[in-house]
Amino acid sequence: VPEMAATSSSKKVREKLSRWETVLAPLADAQKDAYMDLMTRASQRPLPPGLSQSESVPVANGVQRNGADREEDDGVLVMGDERIETAQQFFAWYQRVEEARSQEEESKYRTCVEQLSSYRDHCDTVLKEVSVTLDRLEEMRRQHVTVAMKTDALHEACDQLLQDQTKLVNVAESIRSKLAFFDEVEELSQKLNSSTFSVSDPTFVPKLTRLDECIAFLASHPSFKELSIYQARFQQCLLRALSLIRVHVINQLKTITQQVLPSRETTVHHTDSAFSLFYGKFRTIAPRIKSLMEQVEHRCEVGQGYTSLLQDCQQCYVAQRLQLLVPTVMVTLQTLLKEHPRDHCSLFRAGCSFMVRLCQDEHQLYFHFFSIHSSALESLLDSLSSYLYDTLRPQIIHIHHLETLAELCSILKVEMLEDHIQQKPAELSVFGSVVSQMLEDVQVRLVYRAQLYVNSDIKGYNPGPGDLAYPEKLQVETRTSVSKDGSTSSDAGNDLAAADQPGMWYPTLRRTLVCLSKLYRCINKPIFEGIAQEALAECISSLKVACDAIVAKKSAIDGQLFLIKHLLILREQIAPFDVTFAVKEVSLDFSKLRVAAQSLLSQRSRLFVLSQQNAFLEFLLEGQPQLTENYLDSKKDVDNQLKRLCEQFIQTASHLLVEQIKLLLAKIDAVTQKAAKSGSTVQLKTQLFATPEKVHEVVTENYQNLRSSLPPLLQKMALYLANKDTEYILFKPIKANVHQAYRQLAKIASEYYSEEEQQIIGCPSTDQVSVLVSMN
């Protein structure tokens, strides 16, 4: 069967080869020509080396004929050992030749196929071996996984054992560390109860620290067995340790105090030496005590025992310091009282300076013993400062002069509070409270004395003849200033200087301004406003009284100019004060109560009516007093008084200058109004007071009066007011009133009189009046 299959395949190959050139791969003409040319050239190739021409003769169809085998016979072809006689033999031979040729041509392919087959077989063998190897590897993998799982389990078991070991070690260490706290109680108890152990021992602070750690540990583990027993034992140890510290510190402070006390009698009168002794001795023991106090201060948050210990030590320190300092402070203050029996300002200044130095020294010494500020230091400084307050307080009560009280306010407020206490608030804050209290006392005393001063020296002032000698005192002062300057001219500058001198002011005005200037920087603004309002009101009242006296003694012009000048001075002098000079007065208005009482009496029949119409109920509801508020502004009062007074002065001066014309115009106005009411025509010149001659007399008399009264008026204005601008402002409406009077008279003359009669009257023209009333 294989041979048949090979034969059939070879046939198929031959068939394909036979159709190669014609069907499968036909050649083009050019390719055929090239092939034929190649065949021609190949047929003419020489024989290979070593092969002679006689040995082999190529024949057609690739048949090689040897001389021995070739037999040319008629119709017989001998091919080797085979003799071909028939066509069938030929075809069989030809087929064998073709097969041989095909095999010869396909030998290389067959060789390749055999090689490939051998390769395939080899690959199959390799695949089998690979499959076997893979099976073995899979088996090894399974075995490796099993081993790995067992190894991981072993590792986990080892890790768990290690963890258990570590946990047990930690538990054992934790138990050991916790037991160490409990074991400390015996050692600490023996150490603290030892008679040779003291706070100066180097191990005291470490033992105290360990004791705090043990107590804190027990407090953080309340579930431990027998906890209360060990807590009680540790607390006993702590109390023993704190007791050692307390006894040591108190003994040290008392010992050093006793060392200083014997020499106190010999040094108490020499304060510098005494203070150096007091502070020097204490500073020698301060480092040893401070080291203990720092430990206590750092542990104050740990327990109440440390806080109590610190307070006891601080109180002992304060008590020892007071025991040393109080006698010296009292002696020093008494010495200052003897040195300054009448000079209160020097006494206050020296006493406060002494206390400033003392407070600073005590503050510094305190921090040589302790590290943190406490109320004990404040109580010490407050106790020392209170001796100064108790010494100076009676002096304040007996001071009567406003100047002294004002200067004391300045000393306490500026020199002490601002210059010293505010610059070092940490050291002097307690003393600052005492100074503030003294300042308040001085201010209260100052306000009280100021009110008495206003009532006695301003409100109750009785002027003497010299106080009301206006304008004589101004004239005398003007002549004196002119003679001193060596000039006889009547220049307005000399008059102004005389009128503006404070010595020429009315005493109540001068006292009011002095009082306000003293109070302004010393007391609080609201209090100052109340006193200022009262002082200004009384000052204005006294000026009005003086004005009335001058009017009665001299003239209305003198009194009004006097009051105008003083009100101008008052307004000018109170302007720099940064206050409102206004106060609110609250009062009760009982006017509705009176009306309600009258209604109640008139409705007695409804007293017992059980309804809303009950008379007694209406009385309770309608008769309630009303609360009223009144604002008093002294500055506005000054302006209003000045305005009214200026208007009065203008009317007075105008009446003085044109009095006769004003009277004539009033009569004429009365006659014209009467005629207008009756409807008749007015014949003014027929009236006895209005004939041309009478009017001429009035004009002439008023003109003479104007010429004689105007210069004295201007001189008085210049003498009293001493200010050209003020004089011009006041004289301008006076001048306008004069012009208006003459214009009214001229109008009446032109309306009711003929030209001849107007010439007889001789009313001055506007230019003439302007020249006459000119200030120049």
Secondary structure, DSSP 8 states (H G I E B T S, - for coil): -HHHHHHHHHHHHHHHHHTIIIIIS---HHHHHHHHHHHHHHHT----TT--TTT--B-GGG-B--TTT---BTTBEEETTEEE-SHHHHHHHHHHHHHHHHHHHHHHHHHHHHHHHHHHHHHHHHHHHHHHHHHHHHHHHHHHHHHHHHHHHHHHHHHHHHHHHHHHHHHHHHHHHHHHHHHHHHHHHHHHT-TT--TTSTTHHHHHHHHHHHHHHHHH-TTSTTHHHHHHHHHHHHHHHHHHHHHHHHHHHHHHHHHHGGGHHHHTT-HHHHHHHHHHHHHHHHHHHHHHHHHHHHTTTT-HHHHHHHHHHHHHHHHHHHHHHHHHHHHHHHHHHHH-SS-HHHHHHHHHHHHHHHHHHHHHHHHHH-SS--HHHHHHHHHHHHHHHHHHHHHHHT---HHHHHHHHHIIIIIIIIIIITTSHHHHHHHHHHHHHHHHHHHHHHHHHHHHHIIIIIIT----TTTT-TTHHHHHHHHHHHHHHT-----HHHHHHHHT-GGGS-HHHHHHHHHHHHHHTTS-HHHHHHHHHHHHHHHHHHHHHHHHHHHHHS-HHHHHHHHHHHHHHHHHHHTTS-S--EEEEEEEE-HHHHHHHHHHHHTGGGTT-SSTT-HHHHHHHH---EEEEEEEEHHHHHHHHHHHHHHHHHHHHHHHHSHHHHHHHHHHHHHHHHHHHHT----GGGSGGGSHHHHHHHHHHHHHHHHHHHHHHHHHHHHHH--HHHHHHHHHHHHHHHHHHHHHHHHHHHHHS-HHHHHHHT---HHHHHHHT---
